[in-house]
Amino acid sequence: MKAMLLKKLQEFEEGKAPLVSAEMPEPVPGDGEILVRVVACGVCHTELDEIEGRTPPPVLPVIPGHQIVGRVERTARAGKFEEGERVGIGWIYSACGQCRFCTEGNENLCDDFRATGRDAHGGYAEYVTVREDFAYPIPDGLSDFEAAPLLCAGAIGYRSLRLCGIRDGDTIGLTGFGASGHLVIKMVAHRYPASRIFVFSRTKEEREFALELGAYWTGDIGEESPERLRAAIDTTPAWKPVVETMKNLEKGGRLVINAIRKEERDKEALLGIDYGAHLWMEKEIKSVANLTRKDVAEFLKLASEVPIKPEVQTYRLEEANKALGELKERKIRGAKVLLIG
């Protein structure tokens, strides 16, 4: 099968292609697994984190990609899905199922959490295998390329919004406005129609896009919002936006950081935290760790009912490096998806 393979960690620099095209053996499903013929796979900033070494080390060589939509090609002692059924695979590839976190429904915190496209081959390929209980039926009404970003960008945005703990009418900020942010703004509009949304982004294009989608106010990262925020979600890869966003929270406000890692070169920005300006008055910082299967299933259902559909830019499988390069350069409007099948 055709695949895009990561063989070594490296800085993603202009003119270099970190993923190489390769012919790989078609995977064989084990007991309880399904073989999925990949049709579409979303491109996520987490892939950049993997390539540049900011996540826990991937098992190299590895096929990246964890926003996978495809059709069941074959099953092995698995009865949840039928051949030909459309399914999705997200970031959570497997967990132990026995620890306290798993039994409480928090398998995202399991010590044996394995990530699709990092600890096991992912969706930048024509085929992938996964345990059937870590795959999801894709609702009707969503095309393959529309559904792919919902499996991570949408679901992690759903979890982040839930962790904000806001009520209708509360003010909320979004720092960074990529694939996840543009889906969160649609969720807020649906669930909290009386809430005003304040978007902070370093690019004019992203700010204009946010206004198109219903943002009440937009500004550059570092600008002071005209109103204090009850909660905010940070989706950037840097530390400075975290510090800047904290100063805009109201008393008792909460900042939810939706990122697996932050770039080390920006960590000196943390030294700019002023206790009185940024943290005092019972402000909170909460991180988001991965996803649970419940997050993905609930969000897919919500997205199909509203409906919540991403704006998508599509690429061929062999253009994966191009899509990742544009993502690194912040050439973003919605989500990026590889079309494979």
ZADO-1210 file (C-alpha; in nm, 4 decimals, padded with zeros to 6 digits):
<atoms>
<atom x="00.0000" y="00.0000" z="00.0000" code="MET" pos="1"/>
<atom x="00.1028" y="00.3621" z="-00.0459" code="LYS" pos="2"/>
<atom x="00.1941" y="00.5557" z="00.2675" code="ALA" pos="3"/>
<atom x="00.3748" y="00.8674" z="00.3885" code="MET" pos="4"/>
<atom x="00.6347" y="00.7646" z="00.6438" code="LEU" pos="5"/>
<atom x="00.8192" y="00.9505" z="00.9193" code="LEU" pos="6"/>
<atom x="01.1641" y="00.7912" z="00.9574" code="LYS" pos="7"/>
<atom x="01.3401" y="01.0411" z="01.1827" code="LYS" pos="8"/>
<atom x="01.2639" y="01.3429" z="01.3999" code="LEU" pos="9"/>
<atom x="01.3681" y="01.6751" z="01.2520" code="GLN" pos="10"/>
<atom x="01.2909" y="02.0446" z="01.2442" code="GLU" pos="11"/>
<atom x="01.0334" y="02.1168" z="00.9765" code="PHE" pos="12"/>
<atom x="01.2146" y="02.3673" z="00.7575" code="GLU" pos="13"/>
<atom x="01.1141" y="02.5235" z="00.4284" code="GLU" pos="14"/>
<atom x="01.2298" y="02.3157" z="00.1348" code="GLY" pos="15"/>
<atom x="01.2632" y="01.9960" z="00.3377" code="LYS" pos="16"/>
<atom x="01.0184" y="01.7080" z="00.3263" code="ALA" pos="17"/>
<atom x="01.0130" y="01.5187" z="00.6589" code="PRO" pos="18"/>
<atom x="00.7682" y="01.2544" z="00.5338" code="LEU" pos="19"/>
<atom x="00.8775" y="01.0165" z="00.2592" code="VAL" pos="20"/>
<atom x="00.6559" y="00.8272" z="00.0176" code="SER" pos="21"/>
<atom x="00.6834" y="00.4534" z="00.0736" code="ALA" pos="22"/>
<atom x="00.5325" y="00.1209" z="-00.0311" code="GLU" pos="23"/>
<atom x="00.4325" y="-00.0638" z="00.2865" code="MET" pos="24"/>
<atom x="00.2788" y="-00.4086" z="00.3434" code="PRO" pos="25"/>
<atom x="-00.0968" y="-00.3987" z="00.3822" code="GLU" pos="26"/>
<atom x="-00.1644" y="-00.4449" z="00.7561" code="PRO" pos="27"/>
<atom x="-00.3359" y="-00.7606" z="00.8786" code="VAL" pos="28"/>
<atom x="-00.6025" y="-00.7223" z="01.1505" code="PRO" pos="29"/>
<atom x="-00.5576" y="-00.9240" z="01.4679" code="GLY" pos="30"/>
<atom x="-00.8337" y="-01.0650" z="01.6856" code="ASP" pos="31"/>
<atom x="-01.0912" y="-00.7979" z="01.7646" code="GLY" pos="32"/>
<atom x="-00.9509" y="-00.5622" z="01.5017" code="GLU" pos="33"/>
<atom x="-01.0800" y="-00.4236" z="01.1751" code="ILE" pos="34"/>
<atom x="-00.8919" y="-00.3389" z="00.8579" code="LEU" pos="35"/>
<atom x="-00.9985" y="00.0032" z="00.7293" code="VAL" pos="36"/>
<atom x="-00.9474" y="00.1299" z="00.3763" code="ARG" pos="37"/>
<atom x="-00.8677" y="00.4960" z="00.4340" code="VAL" pos="38"/>
<atom x="-01.0659" y="00.7497" z="00.2337" code="VAL" pos="39"/>
<atom x="-00.9664" y="01.0733" z="00.4089" code="ALA" pos="40"/>
<atom x="-00.7317" y="01.1756" z="00.6885" code="CYS" pos="41"/>
<atom x="-00.7146" y="01.5145" z="00.8559" code="GLY" pos="42"/>
<atom x="-00.3858" y="01.6999" z="00.9000" code="VAL" pos="43"/>
<atom x="-00.3258" y="01.8122" z="01.2591" code="CYS" pos="44"/>
<atom x="-00.0690" y="02.0332" z="01.4320" code="HIS" pos="45"/>
<atom x="00.0105" y="01.7307" z="01.6468" code="THR" pos="46"/>
<atom x="00.1831" y="01.5819" z="01.3422" code="GLU" pos="47"/>
<atom x="00.4213" y="01.8797" z="01.3484" code="LEU" pos="48"/>
<atom x="00.4805" y="01.8172" z="01.7191" code="ASP" pos="49"/>
<atom x="00.5628" y="01.4544" z="01.6420" code="GLU" pos="50"/>
<atom x="00.7973" y="01.5401" z="01.3545" code="ILE" pos="51"/>
<atom x="00.9825" y="01.8040" z="01.5556" code="GLU" pos="52"/>
<atom x="01.0066" y="01.5929" z="01.8717" code="GLY" pos="53"/>
<atom x="00.7702" y="01.7709" z="02.1115" code="ARG" pos="54"/>
<atom x="00.5434" y="01.4748" z="02.1857" code="THR" pos="55"/>
<atom x="00.6455" y="01.1574" z="02.3667" code="PRO" pos="56"/>
<atom x="00.8749" y="00.9847" z="02.1151" code="PRO" pos="57"/>
<atom x="00.6911" y="00.8084" z="01.8318" code="PRO" pos="58"/>
<atom x="00.7717" y="00.4485" z="01.7418" code="VAL" pos="59"/>
<atom x="00.9854" y="00.5065" z="01.4308" code="LEU" pos="60"/>
<atom x="00.9378" y="00.4578" z="01.1466" code="PRO" pos="61"/>
<atom x="00.5714" y="00.5475" z="01.1754" code="VAL" pos="62"/>
<atom x="00.2858" y="00.6485" z="00.9472" code="ILE" pos="63"/>
<atom x="00.1299" y="00.9655" z="01.0980" code="PRO" pos="64"/>
<atom x="-00.2345" y="01.0675" z="01.0915" code="GLY" pos="65"/>
<atom x="-00.5124" y="01.0350" z="01.3489" code="HIS" pos="66"/>
<atom x="-00.8246" y="01.1890" z="01.1929" code="GLN" pos="67"/>
<atom x="-00.9177" y="00.8924" z="00.9777" code="ILE" pos="68"/>
<atom x="-01.2346" y="00.8171" z="00.7846" code="VAL" pos="69"/>
<atom x="-01.2642" y="00.4989" z="00.5816" code="GLY" pos="70"/>
<atom x="-01.4584" y="00.1836" z="00.5166" code="ARG" pos="71"/>
<atom x="-01.4232" y="-00.1512" z="00.6857" code="VAL" pos="72"/>
<atom x="-01.2427" y="-00.3828" z="00.4453" code="GLU" pos="73"/>
<atom x="-01.2100" y="-00.6884" z="00.6670" code="ARG" pos="74"/>
<atom x="-01.2711" y="-00.7975" z="01.0256" code="THR" pos="75"/>
<atom x="-01.1017" y="-01.0514" z="01.2510" code="ALA" pos="76"/>
<atom x="-01.3317" y="-01.1975" z="01.5173" code="ARG" pos="77"/>
<atom x="-01.4890" y="-00.8547" z="01.5468" code="ALA" pos="78"/>
<atom x="-01.8637" y="-00.8024" z="01.5323" code="GLY" pos="79"/>
<atom x="-01.9256" y="-00.4337" z="01.5963" code="LYS" pos="80"/>
<atom x="-01.8945" y="-00.3287" z="01.2305" code="PHE" pos="81"/>
<atom x="-01.9798" y="-00.4904" z="00.8995" code="GLU" pos="82"/>
<atom x="-01.7648" y="-00.4900" z="00.5887" code="GLU" pos="83"/>
<atom x="-01.8240" y="-00.1752" z="00.3866" code="GLY" pos="84"/>
<atom x="-01.9414" y="00.0267" z="00.6879" code="GLU" pos="85"/>
<atom x="-01.8009" y="00.3777" z="00.7208" code="ARG" pos="86"/>
<atom x="-01.5944" y="00.4342" z="01.0353" code="VAL" pos="87"/>
<atom x="-01.3685" y="00.6911" z="01.1964" code="GLY" pos="88"/>
<atom x="-01.0483" y="00.6542" z="01.3980" code="ILE" pos="89"/>
<atom x="-00.9180" y="00.9273" z="01.6277" code="GLY" pos="90"/>
<atom x="-00.6108" y="01.0060" z="01.8378" code="TRP" pos="91"/>
<atom x="-00.6828" y="00.7383" z="02.0986" code="ILE" pos="92"/>
<atom x="-00.5668" y="00.4094" z="01.9453" code="TYR" pos="93"/>
<atom x="-00.5906" y="00.1981" z="02.2596" code="SER" pos="94"/>
<atom x="-00.5749" y="00.1957" z="02.6405" code="ALA" pos="95"/>
<atom x="-00.5421" y="-00.0799" z="02.8989" code="CYS" pos="96"/>
<atom x="-00.9113" y="-00.0880" z="02.9936" code="GLY" pos="97"/>
<atom x="-00.8351" y="-00.2010" z="03.3492" code="GLN" pos="98"/>
<atom x="-00.6747" y="00.0859" z="03.5407" code="CYS" pos="99"/>
<atom x="-00.8677" y="00.3344" z="03.7549" code="ARG" pos="100"/>
<atom x="-00.8710" y="00.5933" z="03.4780" code="PHE" pos="101"/>
<atom x="-01.0076" y="00.3510" z="03.2187" code="CYS" pos="102"/>
<atom x="-01.2789" y="00.2121" z="03.4455" code="THR" pos="103"/>
<atom x="-01.3877" y="00.5686" z="03.5292" code="GLU" pos="104"/>
<atom x="-01.4154" y="00.6590" z="03.1598" code="GLY" pos="105"/>
<atom x="-01.0958" y="00.8657" z="03.1619" code="ASN" pos="106"/>
<atom x="-00.8876" y="00.6400" z="02.9392" code="GLU" pos="107"/>
<atom x="-00.7193" y="00.9532" z="02.8031" code="ASN" pos="108"/>
<atom x="-00.5164" y="00.9496" z="03.1286" code="LEU" pos="109"/>
<atom x="-00.4240" y="00.5795" z="03.1149" code="CYS" pos="110"/>
<atom x="-00.0521" y="00.5083" z="03.1550" code="ASP" pos="111"/>
<atom x="-00.0821" y="00.2676" z="02.8620" code="ASP" pos="112"/>
<atom x="-00.2559" y="00.5198" z="02.6352" code="PHE" pos="113"/>
<atom x="-00.1421" y="00.4653" z="02.2763" code="ARG" pos="114"/>
<atom x="-00.1866" y="00.7283" z="02.0087" code="ALA" pos="115"/>
<atom x="-00.2806" y="00.6688" z="01.6467" code="THR" pos="116"/>
<atom x="-00.0032" y="00.7812" z="01.4151" code="GLY" pos="117"/>
<atom x="00.2513" y="00.7973" z="01.6972" code="ARG" pos="118"/>
<atom x="00.2531" y="00.4654" z="01.8830" code="ASP" pos="119"/>
<atom x="00.0854" y="00.2758" z="01.5978" code="ALA" pos="120"/>
<atom x="00.0606" y="00.3409" z="01.2249" code="HIS" pos="121"/>
<atom x="-00.1986" y="00.6021" z="01.1316" code="GLY" pos="122"/>
<atom x="-00.3980" y="00.7290" z="00.8387" code="GLY" pos="123"/>
<atom x="-00.1463" y="00.8828" z="00.5985" code="TYR" pos="124"/>
<atom x="-00.1822" y="00.5544" z="00.4110" code="ALA" pos="125"/>
<atom x="-00.4269" y="00.3472" z="00.2101" code="GLU" pos="126"/>
<atom x="-00.5036" y="00.1059" z="00.4954" code="TYR" pos="127"/>
<atom x="-00.4935" y="00.0998" z="00.8751" code="VAL" pos="128"/>
<atom x="-00.5965" y="-00.1449" z="01.1476" code="THR" pos="129"/>
<atom x="-00.7512" y="-00.0689" z="01.4856" code="VAL" pos="130"/>
<atom x="-00.9392" y="-00.2482" z="01.7617" code="ARG" pos="131"/>
<atom x="-01.3084" y="-00.2292" z="01.6803" code="GLU" pos="132"/>
<atom x="-01.3925" y="-00.0676" z="02.0164" code="ASP" pos="133"/>
<atom x="-01.1675" y="00.2265" z="01.9265" code="PHE" pos="134"/>
<atom x="-01.3469" y="00.3009" z="01.6002" code="ALA" pos="135"/>
<atom x="-01.6640" y="00.5067" z="01.5570" code="TYR" pos="136"/>
<atom x="-01.9550" y="00.4923" z="01.3135" code="PRO" pos="137"/>
<atom x="-01.9682" y="00.8073" z="01.1002" code="ILE" pos="138"/>
<atom x="-02.3171" y="00.9619" z="01.0946" code="PRO" pos="139"/>
<atom x="-02.4985" y="01.0194" z="00.7678" code="ASP" pos="140"/>
<atom x="-02.5024" y="01.3771" z="00.6479" code="GLY" pos="141"/>
<atom x="-02.1266" y="01.4241" z="00.6818" code="LEU" pos="142"/>
<atom x="-01.8998" y="01.3669" z="00.3846" code="SER" pos="143"/>
<atom x="-01.5737" y="01.1786" z="00.4364" code="ASP" pos="144"/>
<atom x="-01.3599" y="01.4918" z="00.4201" code="PHE" pos="145"/>
<atom x="-01.5994" y="01.6836" z="00.6464" code="GLU" pos="146"/>
<atom x="-01.6007" y="01.4080" z="00.9072" code="ALA" pos="147"/>
<atom x="-01.2213" y="01.3680" z="00.9284" code="ALA" pos="148"/>
<atom x="-01.1426" y="01.6925" z="01.1201" code="PRO" pos="149"/>
<atom x="-01.4262" y="01.6227" z="01.3623" code="LEU" pos="150"/>
<atom x="-01.2367" y="01.3215" z="01.5013" code="LEU" pos="151"/>
<atom x="-00.9688" y="01.5383" z="01.6645" code="CYS" pos="152"/>
<atom x="-00.9987" y="01.9123" z="01.5987" code="ALA" pos="153"/>
<atom x="-01.3716" y="01.8989" z="01.6645" code="GLY" pos="154"/>
<atom x="-01.3710" y="01.6448" z="01.9472" code="ALA" pos="155"/>
<atom x="-01.0828" y="01.8086" z="02.1348" code="ILE" pos="156"/>
<atom x="-01.2622" y="02.1421" z="02.0944" code="GLY" pos="157"/>
<atom x="-01.5751" y="01.9786" z="02.2365" code="TYR" pos="158"/>
<atom x="-01.3814" y="01.8523" z="02.5394" code="ARG" pos="159"/>
<atom x="-01.2125" y="02.1917" z="02.5865" code="SER" pos="160"/>
<atom x="-01.5458" y="02.3733" z="02.5765" code="LEU" pos="161"/>
<atom x="-01.6956" y="02.1326" z="02.8280" code="ARG" pos="162"/>
<atom x="-01.3995" y="02.1869" z="03.0620" code="LEU" pos="163"/>
<atom x="-01.4551" y="02.5640" z="03.0444" code="CYS" pos="164"/>
<atom x="-01.7707" y="02.5180" z="03.2510" code="GLY" pos="165"/>
<atom x="-01.9485" y="02.8191" z="03.1025" code="ILE" pos="166"/>
<atom x="-02.3197" y="02.8990" z="03.0976" code="ARG" pos="167"/>
<atom x="-02.5207" y="03.0708" z="02.8276" code="ASP" pos="168"/>
<atom x="-02.4407" y="03.4411" z="02.8320" code="GLY" pos="169"/>
<atom x="-02.0866" y="03.4017" z="02.9664" code="ASP" pos="170"/>
<atom x="-01.8096" y="03.5625" z="02.7664" code="THR" pos="171"/>
<atom x="-01.5546" y="03.3247" z="02.6122" code="ILE" pos="172"/>
<atom x="-01.2236" y="03.3788" z="02.4375" code="GLY" pos="173"/>
<atom x="-01.0529" y="03.1702" z="02.1683" code="LEU" pos="174"/>
<atom x="-00.6785" y="03.2194" z="02.1364" code="THR" pos="175"/>
<atom x="-00.5625" y="03.0905" z="01.8002" code="GLY" pos="176"/>
<atom x="-00.8126" y="03.0187" z="01.5248" code="PHE" pos="177"/>
<atom x="-00.7206" y="02.7092" z="01.3296" code="GLY" pos="178"/>
<atom x="-00.9061" y="02.3835" z="01.2700" code="ALA" pos="179"/>
<atom x="-01.0220" y="02.3431" z="01.6302" code="SER" pos="180"/>
<atom x="-01.1074" y="02.7089" z="01.6897" code="GLY" pos="181"/>
<atom x="-01.3304" y="02.7403" z="01.3862" code="HIS" pos="182"/>
<atom x="-01.5322" y="02.4388" z="01.5055" code="LEU" pos="183"/>
<atom x="-01.5519" y="02.5584" z="01.8670" code="VAL" pos="184"/>
<atom x="-01.7043" y="02.8890" z="01.7562" code="ILE" pos="185"/>
<atom x="-01.9831" y="02.6927" z="01.5861" code="LYS" pos="186"/>
<atom x="-02.0385" y="02.4859" z="01.9013" code="MET" pos="187"/>
<atom x="-02.0607" y="02.7989" z="02.1163" code="VAL" pos="188"/>
<atom x="-02.3108" y="02.9571" z="01.8770" code="ALA" pos="189"/>
<atom x="-02.5290" y="02.6461" z="01.9034" code="HIS" pos="190"/>
<atom x="-02.5007" y="02.5692" z="02.2759" code="ARG" pos="191"/>
<atom x="-02.4604" y="02.9200" z="02.4178" code="TYR" pos="192"/>
<atom x="-02.6340" y="03.1575" z="02.1742" code="PRO" pos="193"/>
<atom x="-02.6302" y="03.4481" z="02.4226" code="ALA" pos="194"/>
<atom x="-02.2539" y="03.4254" z="02.4793" code="SER" pos="195"/>
<atom x="-02.0153" y="03.6700" z="02.3151" code="ARG" pos="196"/>
<atom x="-01.7038" y="03.5202" z="02.1550" code="ILE" pos="197"/>
<atom x="-01.3709" y="03.7054" z="02.1549" code="PHE" pos="198"/>
<atom x="-01.1016" y="03.5736" z="01.9193" code="VAL" pos="199"/>
<atom x="-00.7301" y="03.6458" z="01.9450" code="PHE" pos="200"/>
<atom x="-00.5127" y="03.5592" z="01.6452" code="SER" pos="201"/>
<atom x="-00.1846" y="03.6799" z="01.5041" code="ARG" pos="202"/>
<atom x="-00.3061" y="03.6837" z="01.1422" code="THR" pos="203"/>
<atom x="-00.5516" y="03.9191" z="00.9792" code="LYS" pos="204"/>
<atom x="-00.6936" y="03.6356" z="00.7690" code="GLU" pos="205"/>
<atom x="-00.7850" y="03.4283" z="01.0747" code="GLU" pos="206"/>
<atom x="-00.9441" y="03.7288" z="01.2463" code="ARG" pos="207"/>
<atom x="-01.1544" y="03.8038" z="00.9395" code="GLU" pos="208"/>
<atom x="-01.2576" y="03.4378" z="00.9198" code="PHE" pos="209"/>
<atom x="-01.3624" y="03.4460" z="01.2864" code="ALA" pos="210"/>
<atom x="-01.5837" y="03.7477" z="01.2227" code="LEU" pos="211"/>
<atom x="-01.7449" y="03.5658" z="00.9291" code="GLU" pos="212"/>
<atom x="-01.8301" y="03.2815" z="01.1661" code="LEU" pos="213"/>
<atom x="-01.9886" y="03.5082" z="01.4255" code="GLY" pos="214"/>
<atom x="-01.7146" y="03.6318" z="01.6589" code="ALA" pos="215"/>
<atom x="-01.8269" y="03.9343" z="01.8611" code="TYR" pos="216"/>
<atom x="-01.4759" y="04.0853" z="01.8625" code="TRP" pos="217"/>
<atom x="-01.1325" y="03.9935" z="01.7262" code="THR" pos="218"/>
<atom x="-00.7865" y="04.1196" z="01.8032" code="GLY" pos="219"/>
<atom x="-00.4200" y="04.0353" z="01.7764" code="ASP" pos="220"/>
<atom x="-00.2639" y="03.8135" z="02.0414" code="ILE" pos="221"/>
<atom x="-00.1548" y="04.0535" z="02.3127" code="GLY" pos="222"/>
<atom x="-00.4452" y="04.2942" z="02.2678" code="GLU" pos="223"/>
<atom x="-00.6728" y="04.3625" z="02.5622" code="GLU" pos="224"/>
<atom x="-01.0298" y="04.2480" z="02.5110" code="SER" pos="225"/>
<atom x="-01.3030" y="04.5103" z="02.5601" code="PRO" pos="226"/>
<atom x="-01.4696" y="04.2821" z="02.8168" code="GLU" pos="227"/>
<atom x="-01.3293" y="04.0414" z="03.0731" code="ARG" pos="228"/>
<atom x="-01.3674" y="03.6728" z="02.9846" code="LEU" pos="229"/>
<atom x="-01.5379" y="03.4078" z="03.1953" code="ARG" pos="230"/>
<atom x="-01.3328" y="03.1426" z="03.0159" code="ALA" pos="231"/>
<atom x="-01.0911" y="03.1057" z="02.7272" code="ALA" pos="232"/>
<atom x="-00.9487" y="02.8234" z="02.5170" code="ILE" pos="233"/>
<atom x="-00.5903" y="02.8407" z="02.3921" code="ASP" pos="234"/>
<atom x="-00.5100" y="02.6292" z="02.0839" code="THR" pos="235"/>
<atom x="-00.1721" y="02.7785" z="01.9939" code="THR" pos="236"/>
<atom x="00.1679" y="02.6010" z="01.9976" code="PRO" pos="237"/>
<atom x="00.3336" y="02.8814" z="02.1977" code="ALA" pos="238"/>
<atom x="00.3535" y="03.0066" z="02.5587" code="TRP" pos="239"/>
<atom x="00.3142" y="03.3796" z="02.5009" code="LYS" pos="240"/>
<atom x="-00.0574" y="03.3549" z="02.4066" code="PRO" pos="241"/>
<atom x="-00.1239" y="03.1761" z="02.7364" code="VAL" pos="242"/>
<atom x="00.0277" y="03.4610" z="02.9341" code="VAL" pos="243"/>
<atom x="-00.1499" y="03.7247" z="02.7267" code="GLU" pos="244"/>
<atom x="-00.4879" y="03.5517" z="02.7550" code="THR" pos="245"/>
<atom x="-00.4692" y="03.5192" z="03.1349" code="MET" pos="246"/>
<atom x="-00.4750" y="03.8966" z="03.1786" code="LYS" pos="247"/>
<atom x="-00.8135" y="03.9108" z="03.0020" code="ASN" pos="248"/>
<atom x="-00.9879" y="03.6676" z="03.2383" code="LEU" pos="249"/>
<atom x="-01.2374" y="03.7947" z="03.4919" code="GLU" pos="250"/>
<atom x="-01.2202" y="03.6971" z="03.8596" code="LYS" pos="251"/>
<atom x="-01.2519" y="03.3210" z="03.8919" code="GLY" pos="252"/>
<atom x="-01.2072" y="03.2800" z="03.5169" code="GLY" pos="253"/>
<atom x="-01.0607" y="02.9663" z="03.3626" code="ARG" pos="254"/>
<atom x="-00.8140" y="02.9205" z="03.0784" code="LEU" pos="255"/>
<atom x="-00.8229" y="02.5767" z="02.9118" code="VAL" pos="256"/>
<atom x="-00.5052" y="02.4919" z="02.7197" code="ILE" pos="257"/>
<atom x="-00.5713" y="02.2609" z="02.4268" code="ASN" pos="258"/>
<atom x="-00.2199" y="02.1517" z="02.3277" code="ALA" pos="259"/>
<atom x="-00.0104" y="01.8419" z="02.3782" code="ILE" pos="260"/>
<atom x="00.3102" y="02.0434" z="02.3934" code="ARG" pos="261"/>
<atom x="00.4307" y="02.4034" z="02.3716" code="LYS" pos="262"/>
<atom x="00.7334" y="02.5109" z="02.1700" code="GLU" pos="263"/>
<atom x="01.0472" y="02.5207" z="02.3855" code="GLU" pos="264"/>
<atom x="01.1855" y="02.8285" z="02.2114" code="ARG" pos="265"/>
<atom x="00.8974" y="03.0312" z="02.3572" code="ASP" pos="266"/>
<atom x="00.9193" y="02.9047" z="02.7157" code="LYS" pos="267"/>
<atom x="01.0861" y="03.2244" z="02.8346" code="GLU" pos="268"/>
<atom x="00.7441" y="03.3861" z="02.7904" code="ALA" pos="269"/>
<atom x="00.6412" y="03.2052" z="03.1088" code="LEU" pos="270"/>
<atom x="00.8786" y="03.4321" z="03.2966" code="LEU" pos="271"/>
<atom x="00.6435" y="03.7140" z="03.2043" code="GLY" pos="272"/>
<atom x="00.3679" y="03.5799" z="03.4310" code="ILE" pos="273"/>
<atom x="00.2756" y="03.8399" z="03.6879" code="ASP" pos="274"/>
<atom x="00.0903" y="03.6847" z="03.9796" code="TYR" pos="275"/>
<atom x="-00.1317" y="03.9869" z="04.0431" code="GLY" pos="276"/>
<atom x="-00.2199" y="04.0526" z="03.6795" code="ALA" pos="277"/>
<atom x="-00.2462" y="03.6971" z="03.5525" code="HIS" pos="278"/>
<atom x="-00.3348" y="03.4539" z="03.8322" code="LEU" pos="279"/>
<atom x="-00.4677" y="03.6324" z="04.1381" code="TRP" pos="280"/>
<atom x="-00.8415" y="03.6415" z="04.2148" code="MET" pos="281"/>
<atom x="-00.8799" y="03.2642" z="04.1787" code="GLU" pos="282"/>
<atom x="-00.8115" y="03.2416" z="03.8083" code="LYS" pos="283"/>
<atom x="-00.7465" y="02.8886" z="03.6844" code="GLU" pos="284"/>
<atom x="-00.5380" y="02.7152" z="03.4192" code="ILE" pos="285"/>
<atom x="-00.6480" y="02.3692" z="03.3073" code="LYS" pos="286"/>
<atom x="-00.4902" y="02.1473" z="03.0440" code="SER" pos="287"/>
<atom x="-00.6616" y="01.9075" z="02.8064" code="VAL" pos="288"/>
<atom x="-00.5034" y="01.5627" z="02.7797" code="ALA" pos="289"/>
<atom x="-00.5881" y="01.3679" z="02.4674" code="ASN" pos="290"/>
<atom x="-00.9463" y="01.2458" z="02.4198" code="LEU" pos="291"/>
<atom x="-01.1817" y="00.9823" z="02.5539" code="THR" pos="292"/>
<atom x="-01.3929" y="00.7677" z="02.3256" code="ARG" pos="293"/>
<atom x="-01.6994" y="00.9291" z="02.4806" code="LYS" pos="294"/>
<atom x="-01.5806" y="01.2727" z="02.3656" code="ASP" pos="295"/>
<atom x="-01.5512" y="01.1563" z="02.0061" code="VAL" pos="296"/>
<atom x="-01.8833" y="00.9691" z="02.0016" code="ALA" pos="297"/>
<atom x="-02.0765" y="01.2561" z="02.1635" code="GLU" pos="298"/>
<atom x="-01.9298" y="01.5175" z="01.9349" code="PHE" pos="299"/>
<atom x="-01.9938" y="01.3191" z="01.6168" code="LEU" pos="300"/>
<atom x="-02.3577" y="01.2897" z="01.7230" code="LYS" pos="301"/>
<atom x="-02.3793" y="01.6625" z="01.8014" code="LEU" pos="302"/>
<atom x="-02.2073" y="01.7611" z="01.4771" code="ALA" pos="303"/>
<atom x="-02.4487" y="01.5564" z="01.2688" code="SER" pos="304"/>
<atom x="-02.7554" y="01.6948" z="01.4473" code="GLU" pos="305"/>
<atom x="-02.6723" y="02.0684" z="01.4395" code="VAL" pos="306"/>
<atom x="-02.5017" y="02.0220" z="01.1867" code="PRO" pos="307"/>
<atom x="-02.1463" y="02.1400" z="01.2541" code="ILE" pos="308"/>
<atom x="-01.9326" y="02.1129" z="00.9429" code="LYS" pos="309"/>
<atom x="-01.5748" y="02.2297" z="00.9009" code="PRO" pos="310"/>
<atom x="-01.4417" y="02.4409" z="00.6197" code="GLU" pos="311"/>
<atom x="-01.1898" y="02.2147" z="00.4508" code="VAL" pos="312"/>
<atom x="-00.8862" y="02.2423" z="00.2232" code="GLN" pos="313"/>
<atom x="-00.8067" y="01.9117" z="00.0529" code="THR" pos="314"/>
<atom x="-00.4773" y="01.7593" z="-00.0636" code="TYR" pos="315"/>
<atom x="-00.3609" y="01.4340" z="-00.2205" code="ARG" pos="316"/>
<atom x="-00.1749" y="01.1834" z="-00.0024" code="LEU" pos="317"/>
<atom x="00.1561" y="01.2690" z="-00.1688" code="GLU" pos="318"/>
<atom x="00.0975" y="01.6358" z="-00.0803" code="GLU" pos="319"/>
<atom x="00.1136" y="01.5670" z="00.2954" code="ALA" pos="320"/>
<atom x="00.4381" y="01.7636" z="00.3350" code="ASN" pos="321"/>
<atom x="00.2826" y="02.0611" z="00.1555" code="LYS" pos="322"/>
<atom x="-00.0210" y="02.0566" z="00.3852" code="ALA" pos="323"/>
<atom x="00.1993" y="02.0338" z="00.6960" code="LEU" pos="324"/>
<atom x="00.4230" y="02.3142" z="00.5700" code="GLY" pos="325"/>
<atom x="00.1246" y="02.5437" z="00.5215" code="GLU" pos="326"/>
<atom x="00.0039" y="02.4519" z="00.8691" code="LEU" pos="327"/>
<atom x="00.3408" y="02.5485" z="01.0180" code="LYS" pos="328"/>
<atom x="00.3336" y="02.8779" z="00.8269" code="GLU" pos="329"/>
<atom x="-00.0216" y="02.9455" z="00.9580" code="ARG" pos="330"/>
<atom x="-00.1717" y="02.9353" z="00.6101" code="LYS" pos="331"/>
<atom x="-00.4958" y="02.8093" z="00.7562" code="ILE" pos="332"/>
<atom x="-00.8623" y="02.8541" z="00.6845" code="ARG" pos="333"/>
<atom x="-01.0504" y="02.5813" z="00.8649" code="GLY" pos="334"/>
<atom x="-00.9042" y="02.2309" z="00.8444" code="ALA" pos="335"/>
<atom x="-00.6691" y="02.0475" z="00.6077" code="LYS" pos="336"/>
<atom x="-00.7533" y="01.6968" z="00.4867" code="VAL" pos="337"/>
<atom x="-00.5727" y="01.4387" z="00.2745" code="LEU" pos="338"/>
<atom x="-00.7971" y="01.2570" z="00.0249" code="LEU" pos="339"/>
<atom x="-00.6690" y="00.9034" z="-00.0164" code="ILE" pos="340"/>
<atom x="-00.9343" y="00.6578" z="-00.1272" code="GLY" pos="341"/>
</atoms>
